[in-house]
Amino acid sequence: MKQNPKSEGKCLFCGETFAKASINRHLQIHLKQKTKEKTAGRSYLVKVESDPKWSSSSYFLSLWIDGKAAMEDIDGFLRNIWLECCGHMSAFTNPKNRQQGGGIWNFFEAEELLAKGKLKQYEKLMEDTSGEVPMSRKAEKVLDKGLKLRYEYDFGSSTMLVLTVVEEYPVRADEEVVLLSRNEPLEWLCDTCKKETATQICTVHGWDEDSLFCGKCAKKHAKECEDFKEYAAMPVVNSPRMGVCAYEGGAIDAERDGVFVKK
């Protein structure tokens, strides 16, 4: 599936549509105005993208994050809009904080700390050795302009994201995490006929092969692929986790979580 669909999103504030490359510059205009209206505090404009090594780079989120939000609040939002399928584990990591050494011994030590319920010591060990950011930490203690964090959901069939802090502001956000923009449903074409909009993906074939099918071609594929007919057919959804594990869509912004519709 070697497609690069057009990526654009609507601005929450004015409703205008912008390309992925320019949406965050536009959002900064509105957020600058917010600094004149809102309560003093700390907040951040954060760009979230799918890691192109794992899925299409066309997916993006633009989030306004309050400094008092915990990293677990951001984790929960990402799960609910893009990722949650089976309650898998997840983690934020700051590559700059990753240190060398320890190896398997740190793993055993971490397991022992968890078994003893020593959560704070466990979090410190993981942060010192792997760069993992504790989920309990406040965003204002982690985020700074220009920072790039990596995020992984599901350590088996992983979905990898990159979070970039575009700008920070001396005001509170409207909520802990505010969705300012998101890529509109992407125009994936059927890999077979190359003409119609894809509505299903075959998880047996996966992202590296011709796996997207329109309704008509999906019926033909079901006759050739017994797995597709029985369990491997999954819906096209607006998420980098499309076709992975049991993911069938999010619980946030559901109206933009489906198949591309031509206007």
C-alpha positions as CSV (number, residue, x, y, z in Angstrom):
1,M,0.0,0.0,0.0
2,K,2.2,2.8,-1.3
3,Q,-0.2,5.8,-1.2
4,N,0.4,9.3,0.0
5,P,-3.1,10.8,0.5
6,K,-3.6,14.5,0.8
7,S,-3.6,15.6,4.4
8,E,-5.5,18.7,5.7
9,G,-7.4,19.7,8.8
10,K,-10.0,22.2,9.9
11,C,-9.2,24.9,12.5
12,L,-11.4,24.5,15.7
13,F,-11.5,28.3,16.1
14,C,-12.6,29.5,12.6
15,G,-13.5,26.4,10.7
16,E,-11.2,27.0,7.8
17,T,-9.3,24.1,6.2
18,F,-5.5,24.1,6.0
19,A,-2.8,21.7,4.7
20,K,-0.9,19.7,7.3
21,A,2.2,21.7,6.6
22,S,0.5,25.1,7.5
23,I,-2.3,24.3,10.1
24,N,-0.1,24.8,13.1
25,R,1.2,28.2,11.9
26,H,-2.5,29.2,11.5
27,L,-3.5,27.9,15.0
28,Q,-0.7,30.0,16.6
29,I,-2.6,33.1,15.4
30,H,-5.7,32.1,17.4
31,L,-3.7,31.0,20.4
32,K,-1.8,34.3,20.5
33,Q,-5.2,36.0,20.8
34,K,-6.1,33.6,23.7
35,T,-3.2,35.0,25.7
36,K,-5.2,38.2,26.0
37,E,-8.4,36.5,27.2
38,K,-7.4,33.5,29.4
39,T,-6.3,33.0,32.9
40,A,-2.5,33.1,33.5
41,G,-0.9,29.7,33.6
42,R,1.0,27.5,31.1
43,S,-0.1,25.7,28.0
44,Y,1.4,24.2,24.9
45,L,0.6,23.7,21.2
46,V,1.6,20.1,20.4
47,K,1.8,18.5,17.0
48,V,1.2,14.7,17.0
49,E,2.2,12.7,14.0
50,S,2.4,9.0,13.2
51,D,6.0,7.7,12.8
52,P,6.4,7.3,9.0
53,K,8.5,4.1,9.7
54,W,5.3,2.5,11.1
55,S,2.4,4.1,9.2
56,S,1.4,6.9,6.9
57,S,2.8,10.3,7.7
58,S,-0.5,11.9,6.6
59,Y,-2.1,11.4,10.0
60,F,-1.8,14.3,12.5
61,L,-3.4,15.9,15.5
62,S,-2.9,19.5,16.8
63,L,-3.5,19.6,20.5
64,W,-3.6,22.5,23.0
65,I,-2.4,21.0,26.3
66,D,-2.7,22.6,29.7
67,G,0.4,22.6,31.8
68,K,-1.5,21.1,34.8
69,A,-2.5,18.1,32.8
70,A,-0.7,14.9,33.7
71,M,1.0,12.8,31.0
72,E,-1.6,10.1,31.7
73,D,-4.3,12.6,30.5
74,I,-2.5,13.0,27.2
75,D,-2.1,9.2,27.0
76,G,-5.8,8.8,27.6
77,F,-6.7,11.3,24.9
78,L,-4.4,9.6,22.3
79,R,-5.9,6.2,23.2
80,N,-9.5,7.5,22.9
81,I,-9.0,9.2,19.6
82,W,-6.5,7.0,17.8
83,L,-5.4,3.8,19.5
84,E,-7.4,2.0,22.2
85,C,-8.3,-1.6,21.2
86,C,-7.4,-4.0,24.0
87,G,-6.0,-2.1,26.9
88,H,-2.4,-2.4,25.9
89,M,0.5,-0.7,27.7
90,S,1.9,2.5,26.5
91,A,4.8,4.9,27.2
92,F,6.2,8.3,26.4
93,T,10.0,8.5,26.1
94,N,12.4,11.5,25.8
95,P,15.3,10.3,23.7
96,K,17.5,13.0,25.1
97,N,17.2,11.5,28.6
98,R,18.0,8.0,27.6
99,Q,21.2,6.7,29.1
100,Q,23.4,3.7,28.3
101,G,24.2,0.9,30.7
102,G,22.3,-1.4,33.0
103,G,20.8,-3.7,30.3
104,I,19.1,-6.8,31.6
105,W,20.0,-6.0,35.2
106,N,17.9,-2.9,35.1
107,F,15.1,-5.0,33.8
108,F,15.3,-7.3,36.8
109,E,15.6,-4.4,39.2
110,A,12.5,-2.8,37.6
111,E,10.5,-6.0,37.9
112,E,11.5,-6.3,41.6
113,L,10.5,-2.7,42.3
114,L,7.1,-3.2,40.7
115,A,6.6,-6.4,42.6
116,K,7.3,-4.5,45.9
117,G,4.9,-1.7,44.9
118,K,7.7,0.9,44.8
119,L,6.2,2.8,42.0
120,K,8.3,6.0,42.4
121,Q,11.6,4.2,42.5
122,Y,10.5,2.2,39.4
123,E,9.6,5.3,37.5
124,K,12.9,6.9,38.3
125,L,14.9,3.8,37.2
126,M,12.9,3.7,33.9
127,E,13.4,7.4,33.3
128,D,17.1,7.3,34.0
129,T,17.8,4.3,31.8
130,S,15.3,4.4,29.0
131,G,14.1,8.0,29.0
132,E,10.6,6.9,29.8
133,V,8.5,9.8,31.2
134,P,6.3,9.0,34.2
135,M,2.6,9.1,33.4
136,S,1.9,10.9,36.7
137,R,4.2,13.8,35.8
138,K,2.6,17.2,34.9
139,A,2.9,18.4,31.4
140,E,4.6,21.7,32.5
141,K,7.4,19.6,34.0
142,V,8.0,17.8,30.7
143,L,7.1,20.0,27.8
144,D,9.2,22.8,26.4
145,K,9.1,24.5,23.0
146,G,11.0,22.4,20.4
147,L,10.9,19.2,22.5
148,K,10.2,15.9,20.6
149,L,8.7,13.0,22.6
150,R,8.2,9.5,21.3
151,Y,5.1,7.6,22.2
152,E,4.4,3.9,21.8
153,Y,1.1,2.1,22.3
154,D,1.1,-1.7,22.5
155,F,4.6,-3.1,22.9
156,G,3.7,-6.1,20.6
157,S,1.9,-4.8,17.5
158,S,3.1,-1.3,18.2
159,T,1.8,2.0,17.0
160,M,4.5,4.7,17.2
161,L,3.8,8.4,17.4
162,V,6.0,11.6,17.6
163,L,4.9,14.6,19.7
164,T,6.5,17.9,18.9
165,V,6.0,21.0,21.1
166,V,5.4,23.8,18.5
167,E,4.9,26.7,21.0
168,E,4.1,27.4,24.6
169,Y,1.8,30.1,26.1
170,P,1.5,31.9,29.4
171,V,-2.2,31.0,29.8
172,R,-4.3,28.0,30.8
173,A,-5.9,25.9,28.1
174,D,-9.6,25.6,27.9
175,E,-9.4,21.9,29.1
176,E,-6.6,19.5,30.0
177,V,-6.3,18.5,26.3
178,V,-8.1,20.4,23.5
179,L,-8.3,19.0,19.9
180,L,-7.6,22.0,17.7
181,S,-7.3,20.2,14.5
182,R,-7.1,16.7,13.0
183,N,-6.5,15.4,9.5
184,E,-9.8,14.9,7.7
185,P,-10.5,11.3,6.6
186,L,-7.8,10.4,4.0
187,E,-8.7,9.4,0.5
188,W,-7.4,5.8,0.4
189,L,-8.0,4.2,-3.0
190,C,-8.7,0.5,-3.5
191,D,-5.4,-1.3,-4.2
192,T,-7.1,-3.6,-6.6
193,C,-9.2,-1.4,-8.9
194,K,-7.3,1.8,-8.2
195,K,-10.5,3.9,-8.7
196,E,-12.9,3.5,-5.8
197,T,-12.5,4.6,-2.2
198,A,-11.3,1.9,0.1
199,T,-13.6,0.9,2.9
200,Q,-11.9,-2.3,4.3
201,I,-8.4,-3.5,4.9
202,C,-7.1,-7.0,5.0
203,T,-5.1,-7.5,8.2
204,V,-3.4,-10.7,6.8
205,H,-1.8,-8.7,4.0
206,G,-1.1,-5.7,6.1
207,W,0.3,-2.3,5.2
208,D,3.2,-3.6,3.2
209,E,1.0,-5.3,0.5
210,D,-2.1,-4.6,-1.5
211,S,-4.5,-4.6,1.4
212,L,-7.1,-1.9,0.8
213,F,-10.4,-2.8,-0.8
214,C,-13.5,-1.0,-2.0
215,G,-16.8,-2.8,-1.3
216,K,-16.9,-4.6,-4.7
217,C,-13.3,-5.7,-4.6
218,A,-13.6,-6.8,-1.0
219,K,-16.3,-9.3,-2.0
220,K,-13.9,-10.7,-4.6
221,H,-11.0,-10.8,-2.1
222,A,-13.2,-12.7,0.4
223,K,-13.5,-15.5,-2.2
224,E,-9.7,-15.8,-2.5
225,C,-8.7,-15.1,1.1
226,E,-10.5,-17.4,3.6
227,D,-8.9,-15.4,6.5
228,F,-10.4,-12.2,5.2
229,K,-13.8,-13.7,5.0
230,E,-13.6,-15.2,8.6
231,Y,-11.7,-12.6,10.7
232,A,-9.2,-10.5,8.8
233,A,-11.5,-7.8,7.4
234,M,-11.3,-4.5,9.3
235,P,-12.8,-1.1,8.5
236,V,-10.9,1.8,7.2
237,V,-10.7,4.3,10.0
238,N,-8.9,7.7,10.4
239,S,-6.1,6.5,12.6
240,P,-2.5,5.2,12.2
241,R,-3.6,2.1,14.0
242,M,-5.9,1.2,11.2
243,G,-5.8,-2.6,10.5
244,V,-3.8,-3.4,13.6
245,C,-4.9,-5.7,16.4
246,A,-8.6,-5.2,17.0
247,Y,-8.8,-1.5,16.4
248,E,-12.0,-0.3,14.8
249,G,-12.1,3.4,15.6
250,G,-12.0,5.9,18.4
251,A,-14.4,7.5,20.9
252,I,-13.5,11.1,20.3
253,D,-14.4,13.1,17.2
254,A,-16.2,10.1,15.7
255,E,-17.7,12.1,12.8
256,R,-14.2,12.3,11.3
257,D,-13.2,8.8,12.1
258,G,-14.6,7.1,9.0
259,V,-14.1,6.7,5.3
260,F,-13.3,9.6,3.0
261,V,-16.4,10.9,1.2
262,K,-16.1,12.8,-2.0
263,K,-17.8,16.2,-2.0
